[in-house]
Every structure is written in C-alpha cells, then in structure tokens.
Amino acid sequence: MVNVMNTGTTNNSLEAMRHSASHIMAEAVLSIFPDAKLGIGPAIENGFYYDFELPRSLTPDDLPVIADKMKEIIKRDSSFERAEITREQARELFKDQPYKLELIDEIPDENLSIYTQGSFTDLCRGPHISSTGRIKAFKLTSIAGAYWRGSEERPMLQRIYGICFENKKDLNDYLVLLEEAAKRDHRKLGKELDLFGIYDDGGPGLVCWHPNGAMVRRIIEDFWKIEHDKRGYSLLYTPHIAKLDLWKKSGHWDYYRENLYSPMVIDEDEYLLKPMNCLYHIMVFNSHRRSYRELPLRYAELGTVYRYEPSGTLHGLSRVRGFTQDDSHIFCRYNQLEEEVTAVLDLAMFMIKTFGFDRYQVKLSTRPEKYAGSEEMWEHATSTLQKALENSSIPYEVDPGEGVFYGPKIDIKFEDAMKRAWQGPTIQVDFNNPQRFNVTYTGEDGQEQPVAMVHRTVLGSMERFMACLIEHFGGAFPLWLAPVQVIILPVADRHIDYAKTVAQELRNSLIRVEVDTSSSTVNHKIRDAQMKKVPCMLILGDKESQAGNISVRWRSGKQENGIDLSSLVENLIDSITNKVL
C-alpha cells in the first residue's frame, strides 16, 4: 500500500523550485519520447538539468518544443504529492527504467520516497514546491552529453540544462549576464588573444602556453616568487614522477586512486605521474636532521602535477589533466601552527586583492567519512584553522564532511566581475603524512618531536587562475599584467625608424612593446590593437617625428597628443610598479 504524505514535503525555496522544474522537464520529455529512460534531475546553481537516454540525438530545435510542453504542465497547476513505497513496489513502478532500478538497489532505506505531479511519478527525496503552477520564469538553455554516474565506462546520456528564477525580471537579468559571460569565455578569448592552445595530437586537458599567455603567466609567477621571498619561503623544484610505493605509503593510492594515472614500469619498479608535490617536499625536509631552532621551514614550488579527469569534465583551462600548483608546505612545531596558518591567510588575501578580487567566500571543511589519522588529530587541526580565521577577522562557513582524507582545510573562493565563484586559496593541516613518513625535529629537550605540516596554495592552479583572470578582466588585462603593454603605430613607412627608437627606449625601462610595421592604415592598426586589448597605443606621424614626442591613445579611447616620452614612461612605470588595476 502506498502511503501518501503531504505534510512537511513542500518547500518554496528557489532550490526546491528548480528541482521541481527538472521533474516538469522530465514529464515533458517523456510525453514527447514515451520510450525515454530517465537518469537524474537535480537543482544546480541558477537552474536544473535532467539526464535522458533517448531514441535519437536532440538538437537545439528540440528545446522550444520541450519548453512548450513544460508550459502546458505548469499551466495545469498539478500538486506535487509525496509518497513512501517499499523497495519491491519501487522496482515494479520503475521496471522499465533501468537507471532508476540501479538507484533503487543502492538506497539503504527500507521505504523509498516518490513524488507525483499529474500522471508523472519520479523517484525522489524532495522536497518540492506545492504545485507546478508556482514556476513563473524558466528557460531551457543547452544540451550536453553526460556519462551515467560520471563514468566513461557507463552509457552516454543526453543532458538538458535549464535556468529558473522567481520572476521574469530575474530571469532576464541572468540571461543578460549569460550573454556577457559568453563574451568573456576564456576559451574564446584565449584563441582570439593567442594565449594558449589544447591540441588533439597532444591530448585533452593538456595545455600549451603560447607566447602571450606564457608572458602573463611569467608575470604572475615572478610576482608570486618575490612575495614568497619576502615571507621566508625557500623555492624547490621536484621531479614529475615518483615510485608508486611512495603514493601507497602516503595513502593517496588507497584514497585517491580513481584520479591517478596508471603506473609505468621503469627498471622493474612501478612509477606514477605525481598528483601532488607534498611527498617530495617531505623528502627534502627529511634529508637532514632538523632542530627546533630551524622551524618553521617553508618550502614553495610552482609544481606541475597530473590527475586523471574524465573527458566529459574537461573545460578549457579551468579543468585540465596537467596543471601547475602554486604549492607550499610548511613544517613547524605544534605551538607555531596557529601563527603560520594566520600568516598564510594574510598572504592569500593580499594576493587575491592585488589581482582585483574584492569579494570572496570562505569555508572551513571538516572530517569526511573516509579519513586517515585519529579523531584527536582532526579536532586539534580543525580548531587551529578556526582560531586562525577568527584571529584574521575573516567571516566563514563550516562545510561539514568536505575535508580531504588527511586533514581539514580552509577553502577560499573569489568572485569575478560576473559574480561567479572560483576556487582559489586552500590551506590544509596534515598530521597524517608526517606520522606516516616519520617527519620529526629535535626538541629543546633533545627528544624527537612530531612535525605539524601545512599544505597550501594561495592562487590555486596556474591554469584555473588564468582562466579566472581572463574572464574577470574580459581579456583586457591591467597594464602590469598585459602581455603587450604598449604598441607603436607608425602612420607611414617613413615613421618606422622613429617608432623603433621609441620602442627601444621603452624596452630599456622594461616595458613590453611591439611595433606594427604592417602596411595597413593607421585606423586599421588602431582597430587591430583594440581587438588585441593592448592598454596603450602610441601613434607616430610627421608631427611626432619632427617634434620628438608622441601621441597616446589608451584602450579606453582617450587620446593625448604631443606627449613627452619620458613623462609617459614615468607614468607607465608607476602604474606597473603599483599594480594599478
């Protein structure tokens, strides 16, 4: 017997509305394709999706048809009704839905919940809104392929994405934001500005940095190194592979195997592409007997690591298989831990604000279900991170169960100009690996003491950070980050020699400059420079050559004529030195 229960099953939040929209979309698709096999349909940020196995591939022309069916269902204003059924009843109800049957077998509860609107029923925990008619503003946006359960070994389903808001104004505002986001897409701008490439012959998720992108990355890395020098870090370089036994000893092989590449055999030993830099840093620390007087020791590395990501999850620079972390590991005494974490927070905030990110979200992630080490270790590490956040007056939220297997962590996500959150700094306390690898120091009493270890990045991966920067600035990097800071546009060939003289004076001041010696008109050269988003254009014609000065056109469109070159150089250097945004 089906036990229908409505009390406490409705929720009029936006998340519940979006989840309800996914059920309405599933009903609409099933009415068009009666043999459709249903996957899952959760709410996501700003919208929803649902996965389907269908008799044919969908095209963009199908989206308006499905949307019209959804509008019919919404207009009927059917109630969402919850019921509990037994596992046997569920298997009978969904006997023609193999993906639902797989989910049913995995649910531990004796009774399973279903939701029905009109004639459509879905396996679901809920909650949902009271009725379909409460949905006022939605739009289906795209179709994508998605492996069932995220595994390439499972069937490829078709995923339909939609967005949903409380009202049409909010929906329209978001659509405008989407249009702007499309213009700022780092994959599009990366190609237009010749920043990077990902090639089929090289492999998916593996990035080649072109000269322009490599220059921006070099500027970031040079700044990163200088700031770490100021704070007492020592720079390391470590190999890209290590013996597999090392990763088994650390626990990565047991806890993280699905994200590791297959081992390779070299001289009868198995080696692994390194997924992290931490174990080599431990080796460096353990290469000498350490005294309490040496601590803390702060090692930093721009270390390239490799992790297997399913092809369906790869996305430009933001999700790749080979990436460089701005990594660091701090080895300290237990009584130094809080001070060191506080200093890392200070550095992280300084870095992200320098790059123009004033809004951020901070989460403290606690012990997951699968973890290494003792509960006492976890409690001590978690409370230390919490105290450091409070010492720094940084507001944060607790994210239960989202720590990594070896310790709790602080995650900082910064918001870009589109108000989207990007993963940035991470600070993790690790009592596990120091224990496994016997990382100790000699205390004041002459006895060996366990080291406290901090894993941290302050930008994240260089690839993802670059993706974020491109989209945040829309490719129009501030002067100090721009790969080409000044481009000189001679009006005619007779002005090229003067242009080269001006260019050399700029280079002598370490200003990055190019000269456009093409035969194009000066207006065409200006348009080309604007397309390349060069911050500063110098236009040199007869007047400038004769007077020995320059005319400046800024990326904003502002123009200044008859400017003294030394005055411009002084202003440029001041802007670059102070990292003006």
C-alpha positions in Angstrom: 0.0 0.0 0.0 1.3 3.5 -0.9 1.5 5.9 2.0 0.8 9.4 0.6 2.2 12.2 2.8 2.0 15.9 2.1 2.8 17.4 5.4 6.3 18.9 5.5 7.1 17.8 2.0 6.8 21.2 0.3 9.4 23.9 0.2 9.0 27.1 -1.6 12.7 27.9 -1.8 14.3 28.7 -5.1 16.3 25.4 -4.9 13.1 23.4 -4.5 11.6 25.4 -7.4 14.5 24.5 -9.6 14.3 20.8 -8.6 10.6 20.8 -9.4 11.4 22.3 -12.8 13.6 19.3 -13.6 10.7 17.0 -12.8 8.4 19.0 -15.1 11.0 18.8 -17.8 11.3 15.0 -17.4 7.5 14.7 -17.7 7.6 16.9 -20.9 10.4 14.8 -22.4 8.6 11.6 -21.6 5.4 12.8 -23.3 7.4 13.5 -26.5 9.6 10.4 -26.2 7.5 7.7 -24.5 10.4 5.2 -24.5 12.8 7.6 -22.8 14.9 6.2 -20.0 15.3 8.6 -17.1 18.5 9.4 -15.2 18.7 12.0 -12.5 17.5 15.6 -12.4 18.9 17.8 -9.6 18.8 21.5 -9.0 22.0 23.3 -9.6 23.3 26.8 -9.3 20.8 29.1 -11.2 18.9 26.2 -12.6 18.5 22.5 -13.1 19.2 19.6 -15.5 18.0 16.1 -16.3 19.7 13.2 -17.9 17.9 11.0 -20.5 18.6 8.1 -22.8 16.6 8.9 -25.9 15.9 7.2 -29.2 17.7 9.9 -31.1 20.1 12.8 -30.5 18.5 16.1 -29.5 19.2 19.3 -31.4 18.7 22.9 -30.3 15.4 22.9 -32.2 14.0 20.4 -29.7 14.4 22.8 -26.8 11.4 25.1 -27.7 9.2 22.0 -28.2 10.1 20.6 -24.8 9.7 24.1 -23.2 6.2 24.4 -24.7 5.2 21.0 -23.1 6.6 22.2 -19.8 4.4 25.3 -20.1 1.4 23.1 -20.6 2.2 21.2 -17.4 2.8 24.3 -15.4 -0.5 25.7 -16.6 -2.3 22.6 -15.3 -1.0 23.6 -11.8 -0.8 19.9 -10.6 0.2 19.4 -7.0 3.5 17.7 -6.1 2.5 14.7 -3.9 4.9 12.7 -1.9 4.5 9.0 -1.1 6.6 6.3 0.5 6.7 2.9 -1.1 8.6 -0.3 -0.4 11.6 -1.4 -2.4 9.5 -4.1 -4.2 6.9 -1.5 -5.1 9.5 0.8 -6.4 11.1 -1.9 -8.6 7.6 -2.7 -10.0 6.8 1.0 -10.6 10.1 1.7 -12.4 10.5 -1.7 -14.1 11.0 -0.1 -17.5 13.5 2.4 -16.2 16.9 0.7 -15.8 18.7 3.7 -14.3 16.1 4.2 -11.7 16.4 0.4 -10.8 20.1 0.9 -10.3 19.4 3.8 -7.9 16.7 1.8 -6.1 19.2 -1.0 -5.4 21.6 1.4 -3.8 19.3 3.3 -1.5 19.7 1.8 2.0 16.3 2.8 3.4 13.6 0.2 3.5 11.0 2.7 2.3 11.7 4.9 -0.7 10.0 8.2 -1.5 8.4 9.2 -4.8 6.9 12.4 -6.0 4.0 12.7 -8.4 2.6 15.6 -10.3 -0.3 14.8 -12.5 0.4 11.5 -14.2 4.2 11.7 -13.8 6.0 10.0 -10.9 9.7 10.1 -10.1 12.0 8.5 -7.5 13.0 11.5 -5.4 13.9 12.6 -1.8 12.4 16.0 -2.4 11.4 18.5 -1.2 9.3 20.2 -4.0 7.2 23.3 -4.3 3.4 22.9 -3.7 2.4 22.7 -7.3 3.7 23.1 -10.9 1.9 26.5 -11.3 4.3 28.2 -8.9 7.0 28.2 -11.6 6.8 31.6 -13.3 10.2 32.0 -15.1 12.3 29.3 -16.8 14.3 28.7 -19.9 16.0 25.7 -21.4 19.5 26.6 -22.3 21.6 23.8 -23.7 22.1 20.1 -24.5 25.2 18.2 -23.5 26.4 14.6 -23.2 26.9 13.1 -19.8 28.2 9.7 -18.8 25.9 7.9 -16.4 27.2 8.3 -12.9 30.1 10.3 -14.3 32.0 7.2 -15.5 33.3 6.8 -19.1 32.6 3.1 -18.7 28.9 3.8 -18.4 26.4 4.8 -21.1 26.5 8.3 -22.5 23.2 10.1 -21.8 21.8 13.4 -23.1 21.6 16.2 -20.5 19.2 19.1 -20.9 20.1 22.2 -18.9 17.7 24.9 -17.8 17.6 28.0 -15.7 14.8 29.0 -13.3 14.1 32.1 -11.3 11.3 33.6 -9.1 10.2 36.1 -11.7 10.8 37.1 -15.3 12.9 40.1 -14.3 15.4 37.9 -12.5 15.5 35.5 -15.4 16.1 38.3 -18.0 18.8 39.8 -15.8 20.5 36.5 -15.7 20.2 36.0 -19.4 22.0 39.3 -19.9 24.7 38.1 -17.6 25.0 34.9 -19.6 25.5 36.9 -22.8 28.3 38.8 -21.1 29.8 35.6 -19.7 29.8 34.2 -23.3 31.8 37.2 -24.5 34.3 36.7 -21.6 34.6 32.9 -22.0 38.4 32.2 -21.5 38.3 29.5 -24.3 37.1 32.1 -26.8 39.3 34.9 -25.6 42.3 32.5 -25.3 42.1 31.9 -29.0 41.4 35.5 -30.0 44.3 36.8 -27.9 46.6 33.9 -28.8 47.1 32.9 -25.1 47.0 29.1 -25.1 46.0 26.0 -27.0 44.9 22.5 -26.3 45.6 20.1 -29.2 44.2 16.7 -30.1 47.6 15.4 -31.0 48.9 16.4 -27.6 45.9 15.1 -25.7 42.8 16.5 -24.0 43.3 18.6 -20.8 47.0 19.2 -21.6 47.8 22.9 -22.2 50.3 24.6 -24.4 51.0 28.2 -23.4 51.5 30.5 -26.4 53.9 33.5 -26.1 51.2 35.9 -24.9 49.8 33.6 -22.3 53.2 32.5 -21.2 54.1 36.1 -20.6 51.1 36.7 -18.4 51.9 33.5 -16.5 55.5 34.6 -16.1 54.5 37.9 -14.7 52.2 36.2 -12.1 54.9 33.7 -11.2 57.6 36.3 -10.8 55.3 38.3 -8.5 54.5 35.1 -6.6 58.2 34.3 -6.1 59.0 37.8 -4.9 56.2 37.8 -2.3 57.3 34.4 -1.1 60.9 35.6 -0.8 59.7 38.4 1.4 58.0 35.9 3.7 60.8 33.5 4.2 59.9 30.7 1.8 62.6 28.5 0.1 61.9 27.6 -3.5 62.1 24.0 -4.6 62.0 22.1 -7.9 60.9 18.4 -7.8 60.5 15.6 -10.4 57.3 14.8 -12.2 57.3 11.1 -11.4 57.9 9.0 -8.3 57.9 5.4 -7.3 54.4 4.0 -6.8 55.3 2.7 -3.3 55.6 6.3 -2.2 52.0 7.0 -3.0 50.9 3.8 -1.4 52.7 4.7 1.8 51.0 8.2 1.8 47.5 6.8 1.3 46.9 8.6 -2.0 46.8 5.2 -3.8 44.0 4.0 -1.5 42.0 7.2 -1.1 42.5 8.9 -4.5 43.1 6.1 -7.0 40.3 7.0 -9.4 42.1 10.3 -10.1 45.6 8.9 -10.6 47.2 7.8 -13.9 48.1 4.2 -14.4 51.6 3.3 -13.2 54.5 2.9 -15.6 57.3 0.3 -15.2 60.9 1.6 -15.2 63.8 -0.7 -14.4 61.3 -3.2 -12.9 59.9 -0.6 -10.5 56.5 1.0 -10.8 56.3 4.8 -11.1 53.5 7.2 -11.0 53.0 10.7 -12.5 52.8 12.8 -9.4 49.3 14.1 -8.4 50.8 16.2 -5.6 54.1 17.8 -4.7 53.9 17.2 -0.9 55.8 13.9 -0.7 58.9 15.3 -2.4 58.8 18.2 0.0 58.8 15.8 2.9 61.8 14.1 1.4 63.7 17.4 1.3 62.8 18.0 4.9 63.9 14.6 5.9 67.2 14.9 4.1 68.7 16.5 7.2 68.2 16.1 11.0 66.2 19.1 12.0 66.4 21.1 15.2 63.5 23.1 16.7 65.7 26.2 16.1 65.2 25.7 12.3 61.4 25.7 12.4 59.3 26.8 10.8 60.6 25.7 7.4 58.5 26.9 4.5 59.0 25.2 1.1 57.4 26.6 -2.0 57.2 25.2 -5.6 55.4 26.0 -8.8 55.0 22.3 -9.2 53.3 20.6 -12.2 51.1 17.6 -11.3 48.9 15.2 -13.2 45.5 13.9 -12.4 43.1 11.9 -14.4 39.9 13.8 -15.1 37.1 12.2 -17.1 36.9 13.7 -20.6 33.4 15.0 -20.0 34.5 17.2 -17.2 37.4 18.9 -19.0 36.8 22.6 -19.7 39.5 24.9 -21.2 42.0 25.9 -18.5 39.6 25.6 -15.6 39.5 21.7 -15.6 42.7 20.0 -17.0 44.7 16.9 -16.6 48.1 18.5 -16.2 48.4 21.7 -14.1 50.9 23.8 -12.1 50.0 24.5 -8.5 51.5 27.5 -6.6 52.2 25.0 -3.9 53.8 25.2 -0.5 54.4 23.1 2.6 55.2 24.5 6.0 56.9 22.3 8.6 56.5 23.7 12.1 56.1 23.0 15.8 52.6 22.5 17.1 52.8 25.7 19.0 53.7 27.6 15.8 50.8 26.2 13.8 48.2 28.8 14.5 50.6 31.7 13.7 51.7 30.0 10.5 48.1 29.5 9.3 47.3 33.1 10.2 50.3 34.3 8.1 49.1 32.1 5.1 45.6 33.7 5.3 47.3 37.2 5.3 49.3 36.2 2.2 46.3 34.7 0.4 44.2 37.8 1.0 47.0 40.1 -0.2 47.4 38.0 -3.4 43.8 37.9 -4.4 43.2 41.5 -3.7 46.2 42.5 -5.7 44.7 40.8 -8.7 41.4 42.7 -8.2 39.2 40.3 -6.3 37.4 42.1 -3.5 34.6 39.6 -2.9 35.2 36.1 -1.6 33.7 33.2 0.2 35.5 31.2 2.9 34.6 27.7 4.1 36.1 25.5 6.8 35.8 21.9 5.7 35.7 19.2 8.4 36.4 15.5 8.7 34.9 13.3 5.8 33.6 9.8 6.2 36.9 8.3 4.9 39.8 9.8 6.7 43.3 9.0 7.9 44.6 9.7 11.4 42.9 9.9 14.8 39.8 11.9 15.8 42.0 13.8 18.3 44.3 14.9 15.4 41.3 16.1 13.4 39.8 18.1 16.3 43.2 19.8 17.0 43.7 20.7 13.3 40.2 21.9 12.8 40.2 24.1 15.9 43.6 25.6 14.8 42.1 26.6 11.4 39.1 28.0 13.1 41.2 30.2 15.5 43.3 31.5 12.6 40.2 32.6 10.7 38.9 34.3 13.8 42.2 35.9 14.5 42.1 37.3 11.0 38.5 38.5 11.4 37.6 36.6 8.2 33.9 35.5 8.1 33.5 31.8 7.2 31.0 29.0 7.0 31.6 25.4 8.1 31.3 22.8 5.3 30.7 19.5 7.2 32.5 16.4 5.9 34.3 18.1 3.0 37.8 18.0 4.3 40.4 15.9 2.4 41.3 12.4 3.8 44.4 13.6 5.6 43.1 16.7 7.3 40.6 19.7 7.5 41.0 22.6 5.2 40.1 26.3 4.5 38.9 27.0 1.0 38.6 30.5 -0.3 36.6 31.2 -3.5 36.9 34.6 -5.0 34.1 36.2 -7.1 34.9 37.6 -10.5 33.3 40.6 -12.3 30.4 38.4 -13.2 29.8 37.5 -9.5 30.8 33.9 -10.2 32.9 32.0 -7.5 36.3 30.4 -8.5 38.3 28.1 -6.3 41.4 29.9 -5.1 43.5 29.6 -2.0 43.4 26.3 0.0 45.0 25.8 3.4 45.2 22.2 4.9 46.6 20.9 8.1 48.2 17.5 7.8 49.1 15.3 10.8 48.8 12.1 8.8 51.8 12.3 6.4 54.2 13.5 9.0 53.3 10.4 11.0 53.5 8.0 8.0 56.9 9.4 6.9 58.3 9.9 10.4 58.7 13.7 9.9 60.2 14.9 13.2 62.5 17.5 14.7 64.8 17.5 17.7 63.1 19.5 20.5 64.7 21.6 23.2 64.8 18.5 25.4 66.8 16.6 22.8 63.9 14.3 22.1 62.4 13.7 18.6 59.0 15.5 18.2 56.4 15.2 15.5 56.1 18.0 13.0 52.9 19.8 12.1 52.6 20.2 8.4 50.5 22.7 6.4 49.7 22.2 2.7 48.6 25.5 1.0 48.1 27.3 -2.3 47.4 31.0 -2.5 46.2 31.1 -6.1 45.2 27.5 -6.8 46.4 26.1 -10.1 48.0 28.5 -12.6 45.7 27.2 -15.3 42.5 27.7 -13.4 43.7 31.1 -12.1 44.5 32.2 -15.6 41.0 31.2 -16.8 39.5 33.2 -14.0 41.7 36.3 -14.7 40.8 36.2 -18.4 37.1 36.1 -17.6 37.3 38.6 -14.8 39.0 41.2 -17.0 37.3 40.1 -20.2 40.8 39.7 -21.7 41.6 43.4 -21.1 44.4 42.8 -18.6 45.5 45.7 -16.5 48.8 47.3 -17.7 51.0 45.4 -15.2 49.7 42.0 -16.4 49.2 42.7 -20.2 51.4 40.6 -22.4 52.0 43.6 -24.6 51.8 46.9 -22.7 52.4 49.3 -25.5 52.0 49.0 -29.2 53.5 51.6 -31.5 51.6 52.5 -34.7 53.7 54.4 -37.3 51.4 56.3 -39.7 53.6 55.5 -42.7 56.8 53.7 -43.5 58.8 56.8 -43.1 57.9 56.9 -39.4 59.1 53.3 -38.7 62.7 54.3 -37.8 61.4 56.8 -35.2 59.0 54.1 -33.9 61.9 51.7 -33.4 63.8 54.3 -31.5 60.8 54.9 -29.2 60.3 51.2 -28.8 63.9 50.7 -27.6 63.6 53.5 -25.0 60.5 51.7 -23.7 62.3 48.4 -23.6 65.2 50.0 -21.7 62.6 50.6 -19.0 61.4 47.0 -19.2 58.1 48.0 -20.8 56.8 45.3 -23.1 56.3 46.9 -26.5 55.6 45.9 -30.1 55.8 48.0 -33.3 53.1 47.4 -36.0 55.2 47.7 -39.2 52.3 46.5 -41.5 51.2 48.4 -44.5 47.7 48.9 -43.0 46.2 52.3 -42.5 46.6 53.8 -39.0 42.8 53.4 -38.4 43.1 49.7 -39.2 46.1 49.4 -36.9 44.1 51.1 -34.0 41.2 48.6 -34.5 43.6 45.7 -34.5 45.3 46.9 -31.3 41.9 47.3 -29.7 40.9 43.8 -30.7 44.2 42.6 -29.0 43.2 44.7 -26.0 46.6 46.4 -25.8 46.4 49.0 -23.0 48.4 51.8 -24.6 48.8 52.7 -28.3 51.4 55.3 -29.5 50.6 56.9 -32.8 53.6 58.4 -34.6 53.3 60.6 -37.7 55.1 63.6 -39.1 54.3 65.9 -36.2 55.5 63.5 -33.6 58.7 62.6 -35.6 59.6 66.3 -36.1 58.8 67.3 -32.5 60.4 64.2 -30.9 57.2 63.5 -28.9 54.3 61.0 -29.1 50.6 60.8 -29.3 48.9 58.4 -27.0 45.6 56.5 -27.4 44.5 54.5 -24.4 42.4 51.3 -24.6 39.5 53.3 -23.1 39.5 55.5 -26.2 41.0 58.6 -24.5 43.7 60.3 -26.6 46.5 62.7 -25.7 48.7 64.4 -28.3 52.2 65.9 -28.2 53.2 64.0 -25.0 56.8 63.8 -23.9 58.1 60.2 -24.0 59.9 60.4 -20.6 56.7 61.6 -19.0 54.7 58.7 -20.4 57.4 56.2 -19.3 57.3 57.6 -15.8 53.5 57.2 -15.6 53.7 53.7 -17.1 56.4 52.6 -14.6 54.4 54.0 -11.7 51.2 52.1 -12.8 53.1 48.9 -13.3 55.1 49.1 -10.1 51.9 49.8 -8.0 49.9 47.1 -9.9 47.2 49.6 -10.7 44.0 47.8 -11.9 
